[in-house]
Amino acid sequence: MSFLTVDQTKCKRDRICAAECPARLIVFRELDAFPSSVKRAEQFCLRCGHCVAVCPHQAISVKTVNSVDCVPVDPGLLPAPAQVEHFLKSRRSIRSFKDKSVDRAILEKLIDVSAYAPSGHNMQPVHWLVVEDKHQVRHIAGLVVDWMRYIIEHMPQIAAVMHMEAVCYAWDKGIDTICRNAPHLIIAHAPEDTHVSQGSCTIALTYLELAAYSMGVGACWAGFVGAAAETFPPLMRELALPESHKAFGAMLIGYPKYQYHRIPPRTAPRIIWR
């Protein structure tokens, strides 16, 4: 298969594919010609599939994205603006979970949806670690407490800002304010030396959190876990991420113990218009 394949019986030569290619790799060499690719297009292609997705006639494919493999967009499944606004404004961070596991098929679905999050240059660097065992989640929380005790002793100013003494005090009293007794923990990790890794993991976890809400699953950013996973050797060994990978964020996952019924107001947006 050549890099660019055009079904000339379907192509209307409307030039939409060329206009939407982010890397400008598709050209029309003559006025009435069919689309073709520039030299070394395969080398510079982002593999984003824009050209395939935007063609109204399903006339174009590239070596990495075949039109027959793409699911059609169903306008009937797209939410109205008011629905999107209500969905986003009603989302809550869940910190009280039922003592009930989320089925692995649902966790897989959440991650599958999150794979569609944007990433710089479509590099898609995000990898996932899913801790399904609630006892293992509890063990990770204990390692975070060990990290906090180290910070309290050696970096008291940082510990004070992050209220670590209060967190450790609660832990000693049997109250977990780190992983909140969540049944599952999902960590996004990626190559440390890839410049888009941090942003890509953050966006992917945001997708995951919103997808979870749509499926009746609660989620909450595990900020303390994410911070400890970057620098605390015992936790890093426990997570056993691939060599050269770094954890760029963690999410608590489980079924909400309580339902929310209202949308509290937020601080008004602070905007500079130019």
TARA-V415089 format. One record per pair of residues at least 12 apart in sequence whose ideal C-beta (glycine too) atoms are under 7 Angstrom apart, sorted by the first residue. I is the first residue (numbers start at 0). GAP is how many residues later the second one is. Records with the same first field share a line. If there is no record, write none. Layout:
I->GAP, GAP
This chain:
0->62
2->34, 38, 39, 59, 60
3->31, 32, 33, 37, 58
4->56
5->28, 29, 53, 54
6->52
7->26
9->47, 48, 49
10->23, 46, 48
11->45
12->19, 21
14->13
15->38, 39
16->18, 34, 37, 38, 43
17->17
19->30, 31, 34
20->29, 30
21->24, 26, 28
22->21, 22, 23
24->12, 13, 16, 19, 20
25->25
34->25
41->21
44->17, 19
45->75, 76
46->17, 18, 75
47->74
48->16, 21
51->13, 15, 18
52->17
88->174
89->173
90->119, 122
91->168
92->127, 128
93->124, 125, 126, 162
94->85, 125
95->161, 162
96->83, 84, 85, 86, 121, 157, 158, 159, 160
97->156, 157, 159
99->83, 155
100->82
101->81, 82, 115, 151, 152, 153
103->28
105->109, 111
106->23, 77
109->98, 101, 102
110->17, 97
112->94, 98
113->90, 93, 94, 97
116->86, 87, 90
117->85
118->77, 81
119->76, 79, 80
120->75
122->71, 73
124->65, 66, 69, 71, 72, 75
125->62, 64, 74, 75, 78
126->62, 63, 118
127->58, 60
128->58, 60, 110, 112
129->54, 56
130->53, 54
131->52
133->49
136->42, 45, 46, 47, 48
137->41
139->39, 45, 85, 95, 98
140->35, 37, 38
142->85, 91, 92, 95
143->34, 80, 81, 84, 91
144->23, 26, 33
145->88
146->81, 85, 88
147->16, 19, 20
148->19
150->13
151->12, 13
177->46, 47
178->43, 46, 73
179->40, 72
181->70, 71, 72
182->71
183->69, 70
184->37, 40, 65, 67
185->22, 64, 65, 67
186->42, 52, 60, 63
187->13, 16, 17, 60, 61
188->52, 56, 57, 58, 59
189->55, 56, 58
190->53, 54
191->52, 53, 54
192->51
196->51
197->50
200->47, 48
201->46, 47
204->44, 46
207->43
208->42
211->41
216->36, 38
217->36, 37, 38
218->32, 33, 34
219->32
220->30
221->28, 29, 30
224->25
225->21, 23, 24
228->18, 21
229->16, 17
